[in-house]
Amino acid sequence: MHNRVRFVVLALMLAALSWAGAGAQDVKSIEQRITTKVLPNGLTIVICERPEAPVFSFSTFIDAGDVNDPSGQSGLAHMFEHLAFKGTSEIGTTDYEAEKTALAKVEAANSANEAEYLKSVGRDPKKLAELQKAVKDAEDEARKFVIPNQFTDVAERNGATGVNASTALDETKYFWSMPENRLELWAWLESGRLADTVPREFYKERAVVVEERRMRTDSNPIGRLVEQFLATAYVAHNYGRSGVGWPSEVGQITATEAMDFHKKYYVGANIVVAVVGDVKAAEAMPMLERYFSKVPAGPKPEEMTTVEPRQFAEKSVIIREQTQPFYLEGYHRPGYRDPDDAVYDAISDILSNGRVSRLYRSLVRDQQIAAVVEGFSPFPGDKYPGLFAFFGVPLPGHTPAEIRDAIHKEIDKLKTSDVSDEELAMYKTRTRADLLRSLADNQGLANDLTQYQTRYGDWRELFKQLERVDKVNKADIRRVAGKVFLAGNRTSATIETEAPAGAAQKDGGAQ
């Protein structure tokens, strides 16, 4: 097991070095290695042949994330990501037919329990306790058929590394790397969990997600600040909702609701799968088509039609508590298809990319008022119009207000004077270098292929972005900065450090 893992890691490193040393990769050289096919069920498969090492990486991209959670069911997309590792009717169970019956009893017991719990009038505490016990008993019975972690164990026993997934606002991704002679095993595993999901141990995993929320948000001052910041910046669009889920909702989502989400969003037309590595498309594509054709067909879910209205009044959030001070602000900007998308990237790079960036030199190096400061875009997602955000952490003895004023001075410079030729050239060079680095890694390229194939309908847009980058000029930066960085378009959020109550009284008594 350990020797196989070391082999895979070494092979991936050799493949990356091979491609990184090959020099600049253009769309034509990559195109010769890539085969794309849309299956009859609508699912798209992209294969990139890289025989330099006997391994492959994959990325499965579901065009659905937290932003697609139905009203009243925030946290559902993330919850479903957890289910995807629980196995299928063929893996993770000792007797699926018996387990299926037991799971139906769990759902029936939970429905009865929730109906009583949600009564606003006439809730019976004794009956509720009995119903809660019935749920626990049903779960215990269903758990008898579970083989814990079998899905992940099978993958890792066969050399899989980096077995993971992520749920973002706009998408859900599943990915790992594996020896090339396990391609068909992977296809069976991956197509199975897409087409044959079982809501196994759902309520146990729901408790895990609730705990994740507690750790990431409720017990984290910055997490709470960001949640309040987004809820204030957005009044209509789902980007203003909690990504991990509001407490009253994530704690009540059901297995039935999760399977309804799966039925709507886990359809072929909403999924792109990319395989990058030692794979011959002519041999692999028929086999992959056989497995992934099992994914249900269905229309691509309708796009969100809600458009965030123009913000015309400055808004702010202030949290006062005994913790590290923090400053955050954001300005509404258009989505990724906007003609100025590359201009926003240029602004972010010039202001924040490394120790030569304007914000670092001004606030960290010269003024020494911030430990960290950065501007970035888009936030919190990239599929729909988001925010151009800035944050800063004051050094001891300095305040969020100082960070705010210093950031605004740097923003004003963008509006009133051109960036230098050197800054613009460095942005374009770094962007090209970042693309080359992503191409040198099987997993990075697989992720990029699925994202660009989904967002643009053609993975080649990954390279066309460089054309847009090359066209960015100084006037564009001044124009966009003057259009977007306006007080009426700004939402700010601040953590102001509050002294302990005892310390305040002591200080007051000493005066």
N, C-alpha and C positions, 0 to 999 in steps of 0.2 A: 504493500500500500504506500509506504513512505517513499520507496524507490520510484514508484510510478508517478507520484506527485512531483518529485524532484525532476524526473524526466520531462514532464509536461512543462514545468516552469522554465527549465533550461531551453527546451525547444521553442517556447514562446519568445524568450530573450533572443535566441539566434534569428528567429524570423524577423523580429523587430529591427535588429541590427542590420540584417540583410536589406530590408526595404529602406531603412534610414540612410544606408550608404549608397543606395542606387541613384541618388540625386533627385532632382525635381520630378514629380509625377504629375503629368497633365491628364486631362480627361480622356485623350485618345489611348494612352498607354494603359490606363485603368479599364477603359471600356473593353479592351481586348480580353480581359480576364473575367468580365461580369456577364452573367446570364440572368435575365429577369423573366418571370412567367406569372401570369395571373391565372389561377386555377378556376375551374367552372363555378366553385362556391364563392368566388370573389377574393379569396386570400392571395396575397402576392408573395412570391418567393424570389429572393435575390441571392445569387451565388457568386462569390468572388474567389477565383482560383489562385491560391498562393502555395505552391508546392515546396517552398523553401524549408519547411519543417513539418513533421508528421502530426500536426495538430490542427484543430479548427476552433473558432469561437462563433457564437451565435448571439443574435439579439432578436427577441420577439417584441414588437411594438404594437400595443393596443391603443388606438386613438380615443382613449377615455381615461379620465383621471378624477381628482376630487371635484373639479368644477362641474362634472356631470352627475354628481350625487343628486338624486331626486329631492325635492323640497321635503324637509322633515326627516331626511335620512343622511345627513352629513356624516362622512366617515365611511360610507359604504364601499367606495372604490378601493380604499386602503384595506378595508376588511376583506374584500375579495382577494386581494393579493396574498393575504395570509392563507386563505382557503386553497390557493393554487399549489401549495406545498403539502397539502394533506393527502394527496393521492387520488385515485380514481376507483372505479368499480373493480379494477384488476390489480391494483397495487395499494397497499395500506390497510388491507382487510383480510380477515381469515374466512369470512363467509358473507359476501356482499348481499345476497338475497335476505338473509336474516338481519343484517345490519340495516338494510333499507327499511325494513319493517320497524326496527327499533328507532331509527331516525325520524320516521313519521310520527311515532308516539312522542318523541321529544318535542317536535314542532307543535303537536296538538296540546301537549301539557303547557308549553310556553305560551301559546295563544290564550289559553284559559287564564293563566297567571297574569299576563299583561292586561287582559280585559278587566280583571278585578283591580289590578294595581292602578289603572288609568281612570278609574271611576272618580269623578270629582265630588260626588255625593253618594253616601251609602256604602263606602268601602268597608268590608268586613275583615278586621285584622286576623281573626281566627281562620277564616276561610283562605285568606291570603297566605298565611303560614302553611296551610295544608297544600295549597297549590304550588308553592315554592318547593316544598318537599317532594311533590309529585314530579316536578321538573328535574330535581336532583336525582331522584330514583330512575327516571327515564334515561337521563344522561349516563348514569352508572351502568345501566343495562346496555346501552349502545356502545359504550367504551370497551366492553368485553370483546368486541370484534375488531378493535383497532390494533394495527401494528404500527407503533409510533415511529415517525420519521422515516418510514420505509422509502418514500420517494427520493429524498435527499441521500439516504444511505446507498441506494442502488447507483445513483449518479456518481457519488464520491468513491465508491468501491471500484468503479470503472474508470477512475482517473480524472473525474471532473474537478476543476478548480474554480474558485470565484463564484460558486453557486449562490445566486442572489437575485433580488428583484427590487424595483423601486416604484413607488406611486407618487407622481407629481400632480400638480393641478391639472395638467393638460394631457397626460399620458401615463400608461403603466408599462414597465419594461421587465422582461425576464431575460437572464443571460448567464452564461458560464463558458468555460473552455474545456476541451476534451481531446484525447488522442483520436486521430483520424479513423482508426479501425473500430471506433464506437459510434460512428455516425448513425447507423440504423437504430441502435439502442436509444440514442438521443431523440431521434425522430419519433420513436414509439412513446417515449416519456413525454416529450413536449406536446405532441399532437393530442396525446391522451388527456393531459391536464387542461387543454383548451376545449376539447370536445366532450369530455366525460368527467366533469367536475362533480365531486361529492361534497355536500356541506358537512363534512366530518368534524366533530368536536367544535362546532361553530360557536357555541356560547362560551366555551373555554377560551377560544381565540378572541372573542369579543371582549372578555375581561382583560386579555393582554393588550388590546388596542386602547381600552379605557386607561390602563396603567401607562401606556405610552403617552397618552394625552396628559396625564398627571405629571409625568416627568418632563416632557418637552414644553408644556405650556403652563399648567397650573402652578408648578413648583419652580418655574424658570422666569425670573423677572423680564428678561428680554423676550422670551416667548410670549408672555402676556402682553408686553408692549407692542410687539409686531401684530398680534391678533387684534388688538384694539386699534392700531394704526390702520390696518387694512379695512376693518369694519367702518372706520371713519372716512377713509379715502374713497370708498365705493358706497354708493347708495342704491344701485340697481343690479349691477353685474355680480355673478357668483364669485368673482375674485375677492369679494369682501367677506365671504364666509370662511369659517374656520376650516383649514385643510384637513386637520386631523379629526375634526368633528366637534360640534357643540356637545357639552356633557349630557344634556337631556335627550339628545338624538342618538349619539354613538352608543349610548348605553341601552338603547331600546331597539336597534335595528335587528331584524330577524333573518333566519336562514331562508325563509320564503322570499323576502325582499332581495337578499343577495343573489338568489337564483334568477329572479326577475331581471336584475341588473345584468347578470351573465347572458341571459337570453337576448337582451337588447344590444349589448355592446360587444360581446365575444362572438361576433359573426365574421365570416370570411372577409367581407368587404371592409371591415374595420381593423384588419390585422395585416401587418407586414412582417415577414420573417427573413432575416439575412443570415447567411452562413459564409464565413470567411476563413480560408485556410487550405489545407491539403485535400481539396475536394475537386473531383472532375465533374463538371456540370452534366456532361452527356450521360454519365453513369448515375449520378446522384439524383438528378431531377425527377426521373420516373419513380424512384423509390420515395422521394419526399412528397411527390404528388399523391402517391398511394396513401401515405399516412395522413397528410394534412387535408386531404379531401374529406376526411371525417368531420372536420370542423363545420358546424351548421352554416348553411348559406342564409342570406337575409339581406335586406336593404341596409346600406350604410346609415346609421342613425342621423337624424336631422341635426344640422349645426345650431348652436345657440343663437337666437335672434335678438336677445337683449343687448342693447347698446348703452354703455354708461353715459349718462348725460354730461354735457360740458360742465366742469367745475368753474365757478366764477367767484367763490368766496374762500378766503384762506381759512383752513381748519387746523385745529391742534388738539393733541392729547397730552396730558401731563400725569405721570404716576409719581407719587411721593412715597418713598419707603427707604428702609435702611439697607441699601445695596449700592453697587457701583453705578455712578451716573452714566447716562447714555443719551446720544442724540441721533434722531432718524428723521429724514424728510423725503418726500416724493412728489413728483410732478407727472401728471398724466401725459402719456405719449401714445402714438398710433401703434398698430400691430406690426408683425414681422413682414407683411407684404407691402408696407408703406415704402414709397420710393426713397425715403430718407433713412431707412433702417440702418444702412452702413454708416450714415453720419452719426447716429446715436452711438454706434460702436466706436467710432473715432473719438468722440467726446469722452466716453468712458475710458478708453485707452490713454488718452493724453492726460486726463485728470488723475488716473488711479493705477496705471500699470507699472508697478515696481518703484524703486527708489529714485528714479529720474522723473517720476510723475509730479505734476503740479501740486496736488494735495499733500503728498508725502513731503516734498521739499519745503512747502510753506508751513504746514501745521505740525509736522513731526520733527523735521530737521532744524528749521530756522526759528520758528516761534516756540517750539517745544511745549505745546499746549495739549497735544493729543498723543496717545499711545498707538492708536490705529485710526485711520480715516480712509474712506473709500467712496467712490461713486460707481454705480453699476446699473445695468439695464439689459433686458426688461425684467421687472419684478411685479408681482410674484410668479407670473407665468409668461409664456411667449406666444401662445396661439392667438390670444385676443389682446386688444389694446391694454397695456400695462402701465407701469410707472418707471420713471428714471429716478432712482433712489440714491441717497447719500446717508452715510452714518459715520459717527465718530465717537471714540471713547476718550474722555478727558483724562489728562494726567492729574495726580493729586495736586490740589491747590487751584485747579482750573474748573470751569463750569461748562455745561452744555451750551449756555448762551454764547460763550466765547467760541466754541466749535461752530455753532450756527453762523455767527457773524463772519468768521474766517472762511467758511465754505461759500457764503454768499459773495464775498469779495472775489474769490476765484471764479465763480459763475459769472459775475459782472464783467470780468476781464474777457471772457469768451464772447460777450455781447459787444464789447466796445473796441476790441483790437484783435487782429488776426493771430492765429497760432503761427509758430515759426515753420520754415521749410523743413527743418530737422525734425520737429515733433511730428509733422504730417508724414514724412518719409519713414520714421521709426514705426508709426502705427501700421503702415502698409507692409513693412518688412516683417513685423511681428505677426501680423495676421497670416501672411503667407507661411511663415515658419510654423505657426500653430497648426495650420492645415497639414503641412508635411509631417509633423509629429503625430497627428491623429492617424494619418495614413500608414505610419510605420508600425502600428499596433493592430493586430487582428480584431481585438474587442472594440477598440476605438472606431475602426472603420465600420464594423458591423453596426454599431450604434448610429453612426452618421448615416449610413445607407438607409436604415429603416426610417430614421427621422426625416430625411430629405425626400425619400420616396413617399412618405405619408403626407408631409406638409405641402409639397409641390407637385406630387404625382410623377416625379422623375428624379432619381438620385443624382443626375448630372448637375442639378442646381448647387450641389456641394462645391463644384468648381466654378460655376458661374458667379458665385458670390464674390470671387476675387475681381471680376470685372467691375462690379459695383464698388468695391473697395478702392480700386484704382481711380475711379472717377470722382471720389470725394475731394473737394477743394476747400480752401480757407473760407471762401464766401459762404459755402454750405454750412460750415460750423457756426459762423456768426449768425446766419439766418435762422437756423434751427434753435440755437441757444436763445435768441431773442423772441422766438415764437413760443417756446415751451416753458422756460424758466421764469415764470411770472408768479407774483405773490398770490394772485387769485386762483392759480392752478396748483397751489402748494398745500400739502398736508404735512404737518410735523408731529413728532412724538418724542417726548422727553421723559427720562427718569431723573428726577431730582432727589439727591441723597438726603434723607431725613435723619436727623440725629436721634439716638435712642432717648426714650422719654426721661430716663434717669439723668442722662448727660445734660439734657436741656434744662431740667430743674436745677441741677448743680450749677450750670453756667449762669442761670438766672439768679441764683442765690448769691453768687460771688460778685455780682455787679454792685 
